[in-house]
């Protein structure tokens, strides 16, 4: 049996900012606790049922005994301050399933703007905040508040959501057992004219660390996961290199080298999402600072 609890965490610095948190817990949870952070235009439901109706990572993690906390970052999903998203279907198709690559075989549909799976995902899409640096500072404060309640946890973040994970791990490494970044935002110092998408601090919009060396992140195990057909995957190597130059030990996990091919940017949504999660859990079991045994299911050998 799974217990589901939903609540908001308020930001003490901004009375109008809040983070929605959905907690899913099995009867006998095992460690570590996992916090799932969605990407830039997404929301917490991205970790739920996939567009074609299969279990998402939230369900799959609970199925294997983990206590999971799924957040809606402020201004996204069920959190206050939602920003309209013009041309959401076009953007969603372009990022997740353009339909132009025959080697993108794991997306659950044909791709393109007429694909039902694309349209379902786009229905929950949210635009980016105008001040990305300010938004990331709020994201980080609220994630720290959550982790102060939970204790040390593994933070799994997708795409632009990884910025908040970097900020939290640098400022409060004591609360982060590991960071798994699924195709994090990049490359470093990204600047897309005409959009709010700028990373003036390297891999974040908000300042990350003093000088060129990390202080907190150097003690946190980090994995960056890259697929082989995503237009966003090319940023993974440069982001890993940026962190290494700052003194952070990073494992760059390339799914194709693990025998998983045909994935795009939506790793938790695609047909082999269970297998991709298996690769992530193998890494967490070997590297997270909160050790735990994997179940003997044959999926994580």
Protein Blocks (a to p, Z undefined) as FASTA:
>chain_A
ZZddddddddfklmkbccdddddddfbdcdddddddddfklcfklmmccfkopacfklmm
mmnopacdddddehiajbghiacdehklmmmmmmmonolafklmmbgceejjklmklmmm
mmmgccddfblmlmmmmmmmmmmmmmmmnopaddddehjlmmmmmmmmmmmmmlpgbdcd
ehiaddehiacehiabdcfkopambdfbgcjbdfklmmpccdddddfkbfklmmmmmmmm
mmmmnopacddddfklnopghiafklmlmmklmmmmmmmmmmmmmmpmbdcddddehlaZ
Z
